[in-house]
Amino acid sequence: MDARSQDSSSLERESVVIEGGPRPLHGVLHLPFGRDPAPLVVVAHGFKGFMDWGFFPPLADLLAARGFAALRFNFSGAGMEPGDERVTDLEAFRRNTLSREVEELLTVIEEGPGLAPERIPADPVGVLGHSRGGGVAILAAARDRARDRIGALVTWNAIGSVERWSRDEAERWRDEGVHWIENSRTGQRLPLGVELLEDVEENREKLDIAAAARERVVPWLLVHAEEDESVSVDEARELAAEARSPVELEIIEGTGHTFGAGHPFRGPTPALIRAMNRAQGWFRQWLRAGSAVE
């Protein structure tokens, strides 16, 4: 079975709330039917993303069809509740920080198996992050509290650094107290508070993705689009060069930041099929899923 032939009728989906952090986090858990152990794979969205965007639901379905429990969730700073198509909590979006996202991802990794303890082993856990979610996943994988729990890491078009603005932009941001961006999908103007800027400036070492790439020991697959218009493929090459083994870099030619997918989702492109199949193959290799994946 691959990304083109998954059988979604043989899966269970459940809306869940992950407690244990400063804020409850909403998610959807995808499980294969049956009683076989289903190692958990946590899926982290990127900046301006959300758990229901485009390829995340079919990706989680594919992972469940291959014998995994797949948990997609919204970071609290997404400012979105399940079912939202636009940011509805502008204050949560404004106050979000990278450090908060790392802590929230670690919480989901720790608490996720408890959502179905009769099915999901406590470890190892897989993590897949897209774009900024990929950078957050790399940072989380290097933390001491995650080293013995994460068994495999996949990043799609991950950022290689957290500072995505110029010095002049930072000065204006600080002077005005807010930096406005536009969501090209919805046309919505969204505020970024100085909390994000100050977090990056005050926690440069903790948020150093290149350093985390060197420190992490979990097997890591980097998938990156050669024509990514948002995160240069050079960032992936630099991260792969910094990373310790085991690590693999897969560059997909002729596609961009979302592998040709959009929202609403209209089906997988060849590039997305390749990315999805490489991801599920990596998790099968390193998480050693049970007989459900055979």
Short mmCIF file of the C-alpha atoms (twelve columns), coordinates in Angstrom:
data_MODEL
# 
_entry.id   MODEL 
# 
loop_
_atom_site.group_PDB 
_atom_site.id 
_atom_site.type_symbol 
_atom_site.label_atom_id 
_atom_site.label_alt_id 
_atom_site.label_comp_id 
_atom_site.label_asym_id 
_atom_site.label_seq_id 
_atom_site.Cartn_x 
_atom_site.Cartn_y 
_atom_site.Cartn_z 
_atom_site.pdbx_PDB_model_num 
ATOM 1   C CA . MET A 1   0.000   0.000  0.000  1 
ATOM 2   C CA . ASP A 2   1.288   3.503  -0.814 1 
ATOM 3   C CA . ALA A 3   0.021   7.079  -0.787 1 
ATOM 4   C CA . ARG A 4   -2.154  6.364  -3.836 1 
ATOM 5   C CA . SER A 5   -3.877  3.265  -2.510 1 
ATOM 6   C CA . GLN A 6   -4.530  3.828  1.181  1 
ATOM 7   C CA . ASP A 7   -7.835  2.441  2.486  1 
ATOM 8   C CA . SER A 8   -9.291  5.115  4.761  1 
ATOM 9   C CA . SER A 9   -12.308 2.884  5.551  1 
ATOM 10  C CA . SER A 10  -10.071 0.701  7.760  1 
ATOM 11  C CA . LEU A 11  -9.001  3.538  10.049 1 
ATOM 12  C CA . GLU A 12  -10.277 5.101  13.260 1 
ATOM 13  C CA . ARG A 13  -10.171 8.850  13.843 1 
ATOM 14  C CA . GLU A 14  -10.802 10.577 17.140 1 
ATOM 15  C CA . SER A 15  -10.709 14.226 18.188 1 
ATOM 16  C CA . VAL A 16  -8.471  14.570 21.238 1 
ATOM 17  C CA . VAL A 17  -7.218  17.175 23.688 1 
ATOM 18  C CA . ILE A 18  -3.629  16.955 24.928 1 
ATOM 19  C CA . GLU A 19  -3.199  18.194 28.483 1 
ATOM 20  C CA . GLY A 20  -0.009  18.630 30.459 1 
ATOM 21  C CA . GLY A 21  1.227   21.937 29.074 1 
ATOM 22  C CA . PRO A 22  0.277   25.544 29.807 1 
ATOM 23  C CA . ARG A 23  -2.631  25.298 27.333 1 
ATOM 24  C CA . PRO A 24  -4.783  22.400 26.134 1 
ATOM 25  C CA . LEU A 25  -3.822  21.381 22.588 1 
ATOM 26  C CA . HIS A 26  -6.424  20.103 20.153 1 
ATOM 27  C CA . GLY A 27  -5.621  17.239 17.817 1 
ATOM 28  C CA . VAL A 28  -6.905  14.299 15.802 1 
ATOM 29  C CA . LEU A 29  -5.652  10.781 16.447 1 
ATOM 30  C CA . HIS A 30  -5.659  8.334  13.511 1 
ATOM 31  C CA . LEU A 31  -5.502  4.629  14.409 1 
ATOM 32  C CA . PRO A 32  -5.633  1.463  12.314 1 
ATOM 33  C CA . PHE A 33  -8.342  -0.989 13.291 1 
ATOM 34  C CA . GLY A 34  -7.148  -4.011 15.231 1 
ATOM 35  C CA . ARG A 35  -5.242  -4.734 18.399 1 
ATOM 36  C CA . ASP A 36  -1.663  -4.712 17.157 1 
ATOM 37  C CA . PRO A 37  0.716   -2.177 18.744 1 
ATOM 38  C CA . ALA A 38  0.700   1.066  16.783 1 
ATOM 39  C CA . PRO A 39  3.797   3.233  17.371 1 
ATOM 40  C CA . LEU A 40  2.940   6.922  17.530 1 
ATOM 41  C CA . VAL A 41  3.956   9.459  14.884 1 
ATOM 42  C CA . VAL A 42  3.365   13.102 15.852 1 
ATOM 43  C CA . VAL A 43  2.797   15.519 12.956 1 
ATOM 44  C CA . ALA A 44  3.704   19.204 13.468 1 
ATOM 45  C CA . HIS A 45  2.445   21.933 11.145 1 
ATOM 46  C CA . GLY A 46  4.394   25.039 10.189 1 
ATOM 47  C CA . PHE A 47  3.990   28.812 10.400 1 
ATOM 48  C CA . LYS A 48  0.471   29.914 9.404  1 
ATOM 49  C CA . GLY A 49  -0.373  26.217 9.147  1 
ATOM 50  C CA . PHE A 50  -2.856  24.103 11.079 1 
ATOM 51  C CA . MET A 51  -3.593  20.419 11.575 1 
ATOM 52  C CA . ASP A 52  -6.412  20.297 9.005  1 
ATOM 53  C CA . TRP A 53  -4.448  22.033 6.255  1 
ATOM 54  C CA . GLY A 54  -4.125  20.316 2.898  1 
ATOM 55  C CA . PHE A 55  -1.953  17.235 3.095  1 
ATOM 56  C CA . PHE A 56  -1.947  16.686 6.882  1 
ATOM 57  C CA . PRO A 57  -5.161  14.594 7.107  1 
ATOM 58  C CA . PRO A 58  -4.240  12.293 4.176  1 
ATOM 59  C CA . LEU A 59  -0.695  11.991 5.520  1 
ATOM 60  C CA . ALA A 60  -2.077  10.859 8.886  1 
ATOM 61  C CA . ASP A 61  -4.419  8.441  7.106  1 
ATOM 62  C CA . LEU A 62  -1.487  6.950  5.204  1 
ATOM 63  C CA . LEU A 63  0.539   6.485  8.373  1 
ATOM 64  C CA . ALA A 64  -2.413  4.794  10.079 1 
ATOM 65  C CA . ALA A 65  -2.889  2.566  7.041  1 
ATOM 66  C CA . ARG A 66  0.736   1.497  7.465  1 
ATOM 67  C CA . GLY A 67  0.182   0.486  11.078 1 
ATOM 68  C CA . PHE A 68  1.010   3.651  13.014 1 
ATOM 69  C CA . ALA A 69  -0.972  5.873  15.329 1 
ATOM 70  C CA . ALA A 70  -0.741  9.323  13.732 1 
ATOM 71  C CA . LEU A 71  -1.432  12.408 15.823 1 
ATOM 72  C CA . ARG A 72  -1.802  15.771 14.103 1 
ATOM 73  C CA . PHE A 73  -2.428  18.767 16.331 1 
ATOM 74  C CA . ASN A 74  -2.615  22.556 16.418 1 
ATOM 75  C CA . PHE A 75  0.046   24.545 18.209 1 
ATOM 76  C CA . SER A 76  -1.750  26.951 20.550 1 
ATOM 77  C CA . GLY A 77  -0.141  29.871 18.708 1 
ATOM 78  C CA . ALA A 78  -1.880  28.871 15.483 1 
ATOM 79  C CA . GLY A 79  -4.863  30.699 16.940 1 
ATOM 80  C CA . MET A 80  -7.240  28.151 15.445 1 
ATOM 81  C CA . GLU A 81  -9.746  25.676 16.839 1 
ATOM 82  C CA . PRO A 82  -10.627 22.390 15.098 1 
ATOM 83  C CA . GLY A 83  -12.653 23.152 12.001 1 
ATOM 84  C CA . ASP A 84  -11.429 26.745 11.679 1 
ATOM 85  C CA . GLU A 85  -10.310 27.894 8.249  1 
ATOM 86  C CA . ARG A 86  -8.994  31.256 9.469  1 
ATOM 87  C CA . VAL A 87  -7.169  32.441 12.573 1 
ATOM 88  C CA . THR A 88  -9.892  33.156 15.116 1 
ATOM 89  C CA . ASP A 89  -7.707  33.888 18.159 1 
ATOM 90  C CA . LEU A 90  -5.504  36.753 16.983 1 
ATOM 91  C CA . GLU A 91  -4.109  37.295 20.464 1 
ATOM 92  C CA . ALA A 92  -2.832  33.709 20.695 1 
ATOM 93  C CA . PHE A 93  -1.235  34.098 17.264 1 
ATOM 94  C CA . ARG A 94  0.315   37.437 18.269 1 
ATOM 95  C CA . ARG A 95  1.846   36.087 21.494 1 
ATOM 96  C CA . ASN A 96  3.268   32.870 20.034 1 
ATOM 97  C CA . THR A 97  6.982   32.050 20.310 1 
ATOM 98  C CA . LEU A 98  9.346   29.376 19.026 1 
ATOM 99  C CA . SER A 99  10.204  28.293 22.564 1 
ATOM 100 C CA . ARG A 100 6.517   27.738 23.281 1 
ATOM 101 C CA . GLU A 101 6.164   25.582 20.178 1 
ATOM 102 C CA . VAL A 102 9.137   23.429 21.185 1 
ATOM 103 C CA . GLU A 103 7.662   22.913 24.651 1 
ATOM 104 C CA . GLU A 104 4.237   22.115 23.220 1 
ATOM 105 C CA . LEU A 105 5.682   19.571 20.805 1 
ATOM 106 C CA . LEU A 106 7.589   17.916 23.651 1 
ATOM 107 C CA . THR A 107 4.356   17.763 25.646 1 
ATOM 108 C CA . VAL A 108 2.535   16.074 22.761 1 
ATOM 109 C CA . ILE A 109 5.379   13.570 22.351 1 
ATOM 110 C CA . GLU A 110 5.218   12.748 26.063 1 
ATOM 111 C CA . GLU A 111 1.441   12.710 26.494 1 
ATOM 112 C CA . GLY A 112 0.382   11.352 23.100 1 
ATOM 113 C CA . PRO A 113 0.814   7.618  23.873 1 
ATOM 114 C CA . GLY A 114 -1.518  8.024  26.845 1 
ATOM 115 C CA . LEU A 115 -4.390  8.875  24.494 1 
ATOM 116 C CA . ALA A 116 -4.677  5.163  23.661 1 
ATOM 117 C CA . PRO A 117 -2.370  3.344  26.109 1 
ATOM 118 C CA . GLU A 118 -3.793  -0.057 25.223 1 
ATOM 119 C CA . ARG A 119 -2.621  0.434  21.621 1 
ATOM 120 C CA . ILE A 120 0.270   2.891  21.619 1 
ATOM 121 C CA . PRO A 121 3.649   2.023  23.199 1 
ATOM 122 C CA . ALA A 122 5.157   4.788  25.324 1 
ATOM 123 C CA . ASP A 123 8.213   4.768  23.043 1 
ATOM 124 C CA . PRO A 124 9.659   4.983  20.509 1 
ATOM 125 C CA . VAL A 125 7.722   7.901  19.014 1 
ATOM 126 C CA . GLY A 126 8.189   9.269  15.506 1 
ATOM 127 C CA . VAL A 127 8.004   12.969 14.670 1 
ATOM 128 C CA . LEU A 128 7.303   14.627 11.318 1 
ATOM 129 C CA . GLY A 129 7.447   18.412 10.978 1 
ATOM 130 C CA . HIS A 130 6.822   20.651 7.980  1 
ATOM 131 C CA . SER A 131 8.512   24.027 7.422  1 
ATOM 132 C CA . ARG A 132 8.796   25.830 10.774 1 
ATOM 133 C CA . GLY A 133 7.302   22.731 12.343 1 
ATOM 134 C CA . GLY A 134 10.313  20.875 10.958 1 
ATOM 135 C CA . GLY A 135 12.695  23.280 12.660 1 
ATOM 136 C CA . VAL A 136 10.758  22.905 15.907 1 
ATOM 137 C CA . ALA A 137 10.951  19.113 15.546 1 
ATOM 138 C CA . ILE A 138 14.747  19.256 15.146 1 
ATOM 139 C CA . LEU A 139 15.036  21.403 18.261 1 
ATOM 140 C CA . ALA A 140 12.777  19.045 20.221 1 
ATOM 141 C CA . ALA A 141 14.736  15.978 19.101 1 
ATOM 142 C CA . ALA A 142 17.914  17.437 20.600 1 
ATOM 143 C CA . ARG A 143 16.402  18.019 24.049 1 
ATOM 144 C CA . ASP A 144 17.405  15.666 26.853 1 
ATOM 145 C CA . ARG A 145 13.803  14.881 27.757 1 
ATOM 146 C CA . ALA A 146 13.143  13.588 24.222 1 
ATOM 147 C CA . ARG A 147 16.353  11.636 23.512 1 
ATOM 148 C CA . ASP A 148 15.090  8.331  24.917 1 
ATOM 149 C CA . ARG A 149 11.569  8.717  23.548 1 
ATOM 150 C CA . ILE A 150 11.917  9.798  19.906 1 
ATOM 151 C CA . GLY A 151 12.858  6.915  17.619 1 
ATOM 152 C CA . ALA A 152 12.693  8.542  14.190 1 
ATOM 153 C CA . LEU A 153 12.531  12.061 12.756 1 
ATOM 154 C CA . VAL A 154 11.306  13.241 9.349  1 
ATOM 155 C CA . THR A 155 11.338  16.871 8.263  1 
ATOM 156 C CA . TRP A 156 9.675   18.295 5.157  1 
ATOM 157 C CA . ASN A 157 11.098  21.594 3.869  1 
ATOM 158 C CA . ALA A 158 12.329  22.477 7.352  1 
ATOM 159 C CA . ILE A 159 13.747  25.887 8.194  1 
ATOM 160 C CA . GLY A 160 17.450  25.883 9.017  1 
ATOM 161 C CA . SER A 161 17.339  28.942 11.269 1 
ATOM 162 C CA . VAL A 162 14.647  30.665 13.319 1 
ATOM 163 C CA . GLU A 163 15.597  34.250 12.460 1 
ATOM 164 C CA . ARG A 164 13.646  34.905 9.245  1 
ATOM 165 C CA . TRP A 165 13.830  38.691 9.152  1 
ATOM 166 C CA . SER A 166 16.339  41.471 8.502  1 
ATOM 167 C CA . ARG A 167 17.848  43.821 11.086 1 
ATOM 168 C CA . ASP A 168 15.795  46.733 9.714  1 
ATOM 169 C CA . GLU A 169 12.608  44.689 9.982  1 
ATOM 170 C CA . ALA A 170 13.476  43.781 13.566 1 
ATOM 171 C CA . GLU A 171 14.016  47.428 14.493 1 
ATOM 172 C CA . ARG A 172 10.679  48.493 13.019 1 
ATOM 173 C CA . TRP A 173 9.009   45.532 14.704 1 
ATOM 174 C CA . ARG A 174 10.404  46.529 18.094 1 
ATOM 175 C CA . ASP A 175 9.523   50.210 17.622 1 
ATOM 176 C CA . GLU A 176 5.943   49.495 16.577 1 
ATOM 177 C CA . GLY A 177 5.356   46.595 18.979 1 
ATOM 178 C CA . VAL A 178 3.899   44.417 16.251 1 
ATOM 179 C CA . HIS A 179 4.812   43.071 12.833 1 
ATOM 180 C CA . TRP A 180 1.939   42.469 10.421 1 
ATOM 181 C CA . ILE A 181 1.966   39.657 7.886  1 
ATOM 182 C CA . GLU A 182 -0.597  38.475 5.354  1 
ATOM 183 C CA . ASN A 183 -1.943  34.970 4.982  1 
ATOM 184 C CA . SER A 184 -1.900  34.574 1.210  1 
ATOM 185 C CA . ARG A 185 -4.475  31.779 1.376  1 
ATOM 186 C CA . THR A 186 -7.144  33.805 3.197  1 
ATOM 187 C CA . GLY A 187 -5.989  37.415 2.754  1 
ATOM 188 C CA . GLN A 188 -6.124  37.797 6.544  1 
ATOM 189 C CA . ARG A 189 -3.684  40.264 8.158  1 
ATOM 190 C CA . LEU A 190 -2.046  38.621 11.159 1 
ATOM 191 C CA . PRO A 191 -0.054  40.228 13.998 1 
ATOM 192 C CA . LEU A 192 3.277   39.027 15.353 1 
ATOM 193 C CA . GLY A 193 4.081   40.468 18.755 1 
ATOM 194 C CA . VAL A 194 7.536   41.391 19.993 1 
ATOM 195 C CA . GLU A 195 7.388   38.217 22.110 1 
ATOM 196 C CA . LEU A 196 8.521   36.214 19.074 1 
ATOM 197 C CA . LEU A 197 11.374  38.605 18.305 1 
ATOM 198 C CA . GLU A 198 12.533  38.755 21.921 1 
ATOM 199 C CA . ASP A 199 12.328  34.971 22.292 1 
ATOM 200 C CA . VAL A 200 14.676  34.469 19.355 1 
ATOM 201 C CA . GLU A 201 17.101  37.132 20.604 1 
ATOM 202 C CA . GLU A 202 17.145  35.885 24.200 1 
ATOM 203 C CA . ASN A 203 17.330  32.161 23.421 1 
ATOM 204 C CA . ARG A 204 19.685  31.988 20.448 1 
ATOM 205 C CA . GLU A 205 21.560  28.964 21.768 1 
ATOM 206 C CA . LYS A 206 18.447  26.984 22.683 1 
ATOM 207 C CA . LEU A 207 16.871  27.828 19.305 1 
ATOM 208 C CA . ASP A 208 19.966  27.100 17.204 1 
ATOM 209 C CA . ILE A 209 18.660  24.558 14.692 1 
ATOM 210 C CA . ALA A 210 22.102  23.832 13.204 1 
ATOM 211 C CA . ALA A 211 23.457  23.041 16.667 1 
ATOM 212 C CA . ALA A 212 20.451  20.833 17.365 1 
ATOM 213 C CA . ALA A 213 21.137  18.997 14.087 1 
ATOM 214 C CA . ARG A 214 24.618  18.183 15.380 1 
ATOM 215 C CA . GLU A 215 23.392  17.173 18.832 1 
ATOM 216 C CA . ARG A 216 20.430  14.952 17.949 1 
ATOM 217 C CA . VAL A 217 21.017  11.218 17.779 1 
ATOM 218 C CA . VAL A 218 17.652  10.112 16.382 1 
ATOM 219 C CA . PRO A 219 17.654  8.756  12.776 1 
ATOM 220 C CA . TRP A 220 16.664  11.694 10.577 1 
ATOM 221 C CA . LEU A 221 15.269  11.947 7.046  1 
ATOM 222 C CA . LEU A 222 15.272  15.412 5.472  1 
ATOM 223 C CA . VAL A 223 12.911  15.801 2.511  1 
ATOM 224 C CA . HIS A 224 13.160  19.092 0.664  1 
ATOM 225 C CA . ALA A 225 11.692  20.522 -2.532 1 
ATOM 226 C CA . GLU A 226 14.351  21.661 -4.973 1 
ATOM 227 C CA . GLU A 227 12.284  24.717 -5.965 1 
ATOM 228 C CA . ASP A 228 11.006  25.619 -2.507 1 
ATOM 229 C CA . GLU A 229 10.027  29.279 -2.685 1 
ATOM 230 C CA . SER A 230 9.765   29.730 1.101  1 
ATOM 231 C CA . VAL A 231 12.726  27.772 2.503  1 
ATOM 232 C CA . SER A 232 15.747  27.393 0.235  1 
ATOM 233 C CA . VAL A 233 16.939  23.869 -0.463 1 
ATOM 234 C CA . ASP A 234 20.372  25.148 0.568  1 
ATOM 235 C CA . GLU A 235 19.115  25.209 4.163  1 
ATOM 236 C CA . ALA A 236 18.455  21.468 3.945  1 
ATOM 237 C CA . ARG A 237 21.876  20.814 2.445  1 
ATOM 238 C CA . GLU A 238 23.539  22.805 5.232  1 
ATOM 239 C CA . LEU A 239 21.578  20.971 7.944  1 
ATOM 240 C CA . ALA A 240 22.386  17.581 6.441  1 
ATOM 241 C CA . ALA A 241 26.064  18.534 6.320  1 
ATOM 242 C CA . GLU A 242 25.954  19.504 10.007 1 
ATOM 243 C CA . ALA A 243 24.036  16.449 11.168 1 
ATOM 244 C CA . ARG A 244 25.515  13.333 12.694 1 
ATOM 245 C CA . SER A 245 24.634  9.911  11.263 1 
ATOM 246 C CA . PRO A 246 22.131  8.339  10.701 1 
ATOM 247 C CA . VAL A 247 20.805  11.021 8.360  1 
ATOM 248 C CA . GLU A 248 19.538  11.056 4.781  1 
ATOM 249 C CA . LEU A 249 18.693  13.984 2.506  1 
ATOM 250 C CA . GLU A 250 16.045  13.526 -0.184 1 
ATOM 251 C CA . ILE A 251 15.664  16.396 -2.660 1 
ATOM 252 C CA . ILE A 252 12.509  16.291 -4.773 1 
ATOM 253 C CA . GLU A 253 12.890  18.019 -8.104 1 
ATOM 254 C CA . GLY A 254 10.336  20.224 -9.839 1 
ATOM 255 C CA . THR A 255 8.198   21.118 -6.835 1 
ATOM 256 C CA . GLY A 256 7.786   23.758 -4.142 1 
ATOM 257 C CA . HIS A 257 7.147   24.297 -0.464 1 
ATOM 258 C CA . THR A 258 3.947   22.216 -0.228 1 
ATOM 259 C CA . PHE A 259 4.915   19.632 -2.894 1 
ATOM 260 C CA . GLY A 260 2.224   21.047 -5.180 1 
ATOM 261 C CA . ALA A 261 -0.602  20.509 -2.676 1 
ATOM 262 C CA . GLY A 262 -3.014  23.208 -1.559 1 
ATOM 263 C CA . HIS A 263 -5.956  23.799 0.720  1 
ATOM 264 C CA . PRO A 264 -8.579  22.517 0.308  1 
ATOM 265 C CA . PHE A 265 -6.792  19.307 -0.624 1 
ATOM 266 C CA . ARG A 266 -7.522  18.102 -4.164 1 
ATOM 267 C CA . GLY A 267 -5.430  14.952 -4.172 1 
ATOM 268 C CA . PRO A 268 -1.732  14.120 -4.046 1 
ATOM 269 C CA . THR A 269 0.770   15.246 -6.646 1 
ATOM 270 C CA . PRO A 270 3.621   12.938 -7.719 1 
ATOM 271 C CA . ALA A 271 5.991   15.000 -5.537 1 
ATOM 272 C CA . LEU A 272 3.736   14.660 -2.490 1 
ATOM 273 C CA . ILE A 273 3.340   10.922 -3.089 1 
ATOM 274 C CA . ARG A 274 7.125   10.615 -3.098 1 
ATOM 275 C CA . ALA A 275 7.455   12.641 0.120  1 
ATOM 276 C CA . MET A 276 4.727   10.652 1.867  1 
ATOM 277 C CA . ASN A 277 6.126   7.289  0.849  1 
ATOM 278 C CA . ARG A 278 9.663   8.222  1.896  1 
ATOM 279 C CA . ALA A 279 8.284   9.341  5.277  1 
ATOM 280 C CA . GLN A 280 6.276   6.199  5.983  1 
ATOM 281 C CA . GLY A 281 9.194   4.047  4.825  1 
ATOM 282 C CA . TRP A 282 11.523  5.819  7.247  1 
ATOM 283 C CA . PHE A 283 9.152   5.269  10.143 1 
ATOM 284 C CA . ARG A 284 8.694   1.620  9.202  1 
ATOM 285 C CA . GLN A 285 12.470  1.194  9.189  1 
ATOM 286 C CA . TRP A 286 13.196  2.868  12.498 1 
ATOM 287 C CA . LEU A 287 10.045  2.497  14.620 1 
ATOM 288 C CA . ARG A 288 9.666   -1.229 13.831 1 
ATOM 289 C CA . ALA A 289 5.875   -1.204 13.519 1 
ATOM 290 C CA . GLY A 290 4.032   -4.468 14.098 1 
ATOM 291 C CA . SER A 291 2.393   -6.876 11.700 1 
ATOM 292 C CA . ALA A 292 -0.214  -4.319 10.620 1 
ATOM 293 C CA . VAL A 293 2.346   -2.707 8.337  1 
ATOM 294 C CA . GLU A 294 3.327   -5.876 6.490  1 
# 
